[in-house]
Amino acid sequence: MYCLHETLDLHEIATFKTICMTKSKLMQKLVSDPDLKHILQRDVQTSTLRLKELNELLSKGII
């Protein structure tokens, strides 16, 4: 079993990743360069998957 400190750290990571993902989503609408837009789209996709994994760990009580 993990300690409360580790759980809080994981919440902090998830919050930071959510903020980064939100910024990438918003920036997609503003950029005109197709390569940059593609990078931002991939970041959103990857972030979504990682946040789901973090959420599963937290909901299962593993951490």
C-alpha positions as CSV (number, residue, x, y, z in Angstrom):
1,M,0.0,0.0,0.0
2,Y,1.2,3.5,-0.8
3,C,1.3,6.4,1.5
4,L,-0.9,9.5,1.4
5,H,2.1,11.5,0.2
6,E,2.5,9.4,-3.0
7,T,-1.3,9.6,-3.7
8,L,-1.1,13.4,-3.4
9,D,1.9,13.5,-5.7
10,L,-0.1,11.4,-8.2
11,H,-3.0,13.9,-8.0
12,E,-0.6,16.7,-8.6
13,I,0.9,15.0,-11.7
14,A,-2.6,14.4,-13.0
15,T,-3.6,18.0,-12.4
16,F,-0.5,19.3,-14.2
17,K,-1.0,16.9,-17.1
18,T,-4.7,18.0,-17.4
19,I,-3.6,21.7,-17.6
20,C,-1.0,20.8,-20.3
21,M,-3.6,18.9,-22.3
22,T,-6.1,21.7,-22.1
23,K,-3.5,24.2,-23.3
24,S,-2.6,21.9,-26.3
25,K,-6.3,21.6,-27.2
26,L,-6.7,25.4,-27.1
27,M,-3.6,26.0,-29.1
28,Q,-4.7,23.7,-31.9
29,K,-7.4,26.2,-32.7
30,L,-4.8,29.1,-32.9
31,V,-2.0,27.6,-34.9
32,S,-1.8,27.5,-38.7
33,D,1.2,25.3,-39.2
34,P,0.0,21.8,-40.0
35,D,3.1,20.1,-38.4
36,L,2.6,22.0,-35.1
37,K,-1.1,21.2,-35.2
38,H,-0.3,17.5,-35.6
39,I,2.1,17.6,-32.7
40,L,-0.5,19.2,-30.5
41,Q,-3.1,16.6,-31.6
42,R,-0.8,13.8,-30.7
43,D,-0.1,15.4,-27.3
44,V,-3.8,15.5,-26.6
45,Q,-4.2,11.9,-27.6
46,T,-1.3,10.7,-25.5
47,S,-2.3,12.9,-22.5
48,T,-5.8,11.5,-22.6
49,L,-4.5,7.9,-22.5
50,R,-2.1,8.7,-19.6
51,L,-4.7,10.5,-17.6
52,K,-7.1,7.5,-18.0
53,E,-4.3,5.2,-16.7
54,L,-3.7,7.5,-13.7
55,N,-7.4,7.7,-13.0
56,E,-7.7,3.9,-13.0
57,L,-4.8,3.6,-10.5
58,L,-6.4,6.2,-8.2
59,S,-9.9,4.6,-8.5
60,K,-8.6,1.1,-7.7
61,G,-6.9,2.4,-4.7
62,I,-3.5,1.0,-5.9
63,I,-1.9,4.3,-5.1
